[in-house]
Each structure stands twice: as C-alpha cells, then as structure tokens.
Amino acid sequence: MNLRGASAAVAMLSWCTLLGADEEQVRWMKLDEARAKSAVTGKPVLVICLTDLVADGPATKGIDRSFTTDVILSFRDEFYFVKCTDLATVRAVKATSKCEFITYDPDGEEIQRCVTKSTAEIAAAMKKTLAAYRSRPITWVTEPPAPAERSPEGKKLTVVLFRDESEDVASLVSALEDRAVSKLHCRCTFVSIPYRKGSPEAATWKVLGTPTLFLLDAEKEFGPKSVVERTGEKKNARELRALLRRALAAVEKSHR
C-alpha cells in the first residue's frame, strides 16, 4: 500500500471510530428540535439545567459527566436530551434551580420536575418519568353509556369502535393504548361494537367495514347524532392523539 492509500485508510479508521463513539453517546439538541421530534415520535424530552444563569441549586460540576456513564447511556434511546445552558432555554422551561431535571411529553406538558445531584438520582428520575409516561390498556364496555354530567374533570368523549379480529383493528387499538395517547383515556369512555355486515348496528351507524372509529360528545344521548369525529382510516398514535384533541376541543367549545 502506498503512502496515500495508507493515509486514506487511517483517516477512514479514525472516522469510523469517531462515528462509533458518537453512536454510543447521548445526543444533545436544542429544545425546539427535541420538541419537534417528540411530537412526531412520542418519545419524551429530557432537559437538564447546567448553567450559572440560575442562582439556586447544587453545583453542576460532575453532572455533565453523568451522561457519559453506562447507567445513563442505557436510556439514551428513550429520550431527546437538552442541556439548559442559555437564557432562552432557562425561560422556556421556567428553570428555577441548577441541576434541575425536567421531562415533557409530546404535547409539551410537563411529566416530572426535580433537582438531581448525582448519576443515581438522574437515573432514578428517568425511570420515574418512563413509569409515569407509558402505554396503558383500555377498558372497553359494550353497553352504551348514559349522557355524562357536565364537569371539568368528567368524561368528555365517548369513543366507539366497530371491530372484528382483523390486524387493522388490533393495530388501531394498540395505537389508542400508546403512551402518547394514554393520558387522554381519563376523558373518554370506550365502547366496543362487533362489526357484522348488514347488522342493524352497522346500518344505523352507516358502517361498511373495520376498523371504524367514532368520537361522540359524551354529554349527549348515545348515537350517530352525537358524533363529533369519524374515521375509517388507519391511524398511528400521533394521528389519534391529534384526532382526540380536536374532538375534545370541539366538545368543550360547543358547551361554552
């Protein structure tokens, strides 16, 4: 191998080594980028405040190195990581302490906030976030619910699914149970109706196949006249989250 070839080989080896090292590290990004990615994927955002712009809190020395340890790197695919080191980010996350640990869901709503002073405390906070922000099974009922009483904390939507044993239905149910959607479960009642072609139920609701999903105003009588949204298309968790939020907003607006 000539000198030029040897140099190229060394350069390629160095580049591959650096690439491998990068892949094994936490990837830091700006808050806006992290939030945009979270909205698409459903992965939570983790912010750690490492700046003297905030007067209170423990020293930040050593906390930065926590994110190179094996215990933290084991979570590197679970979050989008943001260092809060500038005034704009401090204000955006309302940081009040050095070493403040803050996590957000895809809607930008806070999951957890605490002060972490060690690698072990950061790892514990990450575990707590993932335990709180998780997929949850849905309890389906088969009987039409009575109109819900008006209440800020009450049920706002009745979610009706015409279903069978198909993979498309299973996929939609899985998306409804996804962690990006599950926090909306408390505002919904879920009704399951078996789909049979030509059945009275299918005729009443004008259902031609599965899965067909209806979102009803829970304060109205159960039936097609209470429908706020309807879809017969395949939906992922992000799309279902948007659909539920749109229907909830419509219901709340109609009762003002």
WOTAZI-V633762 format. One record per residue. N is the residue number from 0. RES is the residue in one small letter. SS is DSSP state (hx for helix, st for strand, lp for the rest). BURIAL is # if it has 9 or more other C-alpha atoms within 8 Angstrom, else .. Layout:
n: [N/N]
res: [RES/RES]
ss: [SS/SS]
burial: [BURIAL/BURIAL]
This chain:
n: [0/1/2/3/4/5/6/7/8/9/10/11/12/13/14/15/16/17/18/19/20/21/22/23/24/25/26/27/28/29/30/31/32/33/34/35/36/37/38/39/40/41/42/43/44/45/46/47/48/49/50/51/52/53/54/55/56/57/58/59/60/61/62/63/64/65/66/67/68/69/70/71/72/73/74/75/76/77/78/79/80/81/82/83/84/85/86/87/88/89/90/91/92/93/94/95/96/97/98/99/100/101/102/103/104/105/106/107/108/109/110/111/112/113/114/115/116/117/118/119/120/121/122/123/124/125/126/127/128/129/130/131/132/133/134/135/136/137/138/139/140/141/142/143/144/145/146/147/148/149/150/151/152/153/154/155/156/157/158/159/160/161/162/163/164/165/166/167/168/169/170/171/172/173/174/175/176/177/178/179/180/181/182/183/184/185/186/187/188/189/190/191/192/193/194/195/196/197/198/199/200/201/202/203/204/205/206/207/208/209/210/211/212/213/214/215/216/217/218/219/220/221/222/223/224/225/226/227/228/229/230/231/232/233/234/235/236/237/238/239/240/241/242/243/244/245/246/247/248/249/250/251/252/253/254/255]
res: [m/n/l/r/g/a/s/a/a/v/a/m/l/s/w/c/t/l/l/g/a/d/e/e/q/v/r/w/m/k/l/d/e/a/r/a/k/s/a/v/t/g/k/p/v/l/v/i/c/l/t/d/l/v/a/d/g/p/a/t/k/g/i/d/r/s/f/t/t/d/v/i/l/s/f/r/d/e/f/y/f/v/k/c/t/d/l/a/t/v/r/a/v/k/a/t/s/k/c/e/f/i/t/y/d/p/d/g/e/e/i/q/r/c/v/t/k/s/t/a/e/i/a/a/a/m/k/k/t/l/a/a/y/r/s/r/p/i/t/w/v/t/e/p/p/a/p/a/e/r/s/p/e/g/k/k/l/t/v/v/l/f/r/d/e/s/e/d/v/a/s/l/v/s/a/l/e/d/r/a/v/s/k/l/h/c/r/c/t/f/v/s/i/p/y/r/k/g/s/p/e/a/a/t/w/k/v/l/g/t/p/t/l/f/l/l/d/a/e/k/e/f/g/p/k/s/v/v/e/r/t/g/e/k/k/n/a/r/e/l/r/a/l/l/r/r/a/l/a/a/v/e/k/s/h/r]
ss: [lp/lp/hx/hx/hx/hx/hx/hx/hx/hx/hx/hx/hx/hx/hx/hx/hx/hx/hx/hx/hx/hx/hx/lp/lp/lp/lp/st/lp/lp/hx/hx/hx/hx/hx/hx/hx/hx/hx/hx/hx/lp/lp/st/st/st/st/st/st/lp/lp/lp/lp/lp/lp/lp/st/lp/lp/lp/lp/lp/hx/hx/hx/hx/lp/lp/lp/hx/hx/hx/hx/lp/lp/lp/lp/lp/st/st/st/st/st/st/lp/lp/hx/hx/hx/hx/hx/hx/hx/lp/lp/lp/lp/st/lp/st/st/st/st/st/lp/lp/lp/lp/lp/st/st/st/st/st/st/lp/lp/lp/hx/hx/hx/hx/hx/hx/hx/hx/hx/hx/hx/hx/hx/hx/lp/lp/lp/lp/lp/lp/lp/st/st/lp/lp/lp/lp/lp/lp/lp/lp/lp/lp/lp/lp/lp/lp/lp/st/st/st/st/st/st/st/lp/lp/lp/hx/hx/hx/hx/hx/hx/hx/hx/hx/hx/hx/lp/hx/hx/hx/hx/lp/lp/hx/hx/hx/st/st/st/st/st/st/st/lp/lp/lp/lp/lp/hx/hx/hx/hx/hx/hx/lp/lp/lp/lp/lp/lp/st/st/st/st/st/st/lp/lp/lp/lp/lp/lp/hx/hx/hx/st/st/st/st/st/lp/lp/lp/lp/lp/hx/hx/hx/hx/hx/hx/hx/hx/hx/hx/hx/hx/hx/hx/hx/hx/hx/hx/lp/lp]
burial: [./././././#/./././././././././././././././#/././#/#/././#/././././#/#/./#/#/#/././#/#/#/#/#/#/#/#/#/#/././#/././#/././#/././#/#/./#/#/#/#/././#/#/./#/#/././#/#/#/#/#/#/#/./././#/#/././././#/./#/#/#/#/#/#/#/#/#/#/./././#/#/#/#/./#/#/#/./#/./#/#/#/./#/#/././#/./././#/#/#/./././././././././././#/#/./././././#/#/#/#/#/#/#/#/#/#/#/./././#/#/#/./#/././#/#/#/#/#/#/#/#/././#/./#/#/#/#/#/#/#/./#/././././././#/#/./././#/././#/#/#/#/#/#/#/#/#/#/#/./#/./././#/#/#/#/#/./#/././#/./#/#/./#/#/./#/#/././#/#/./#/#/#/./././.]
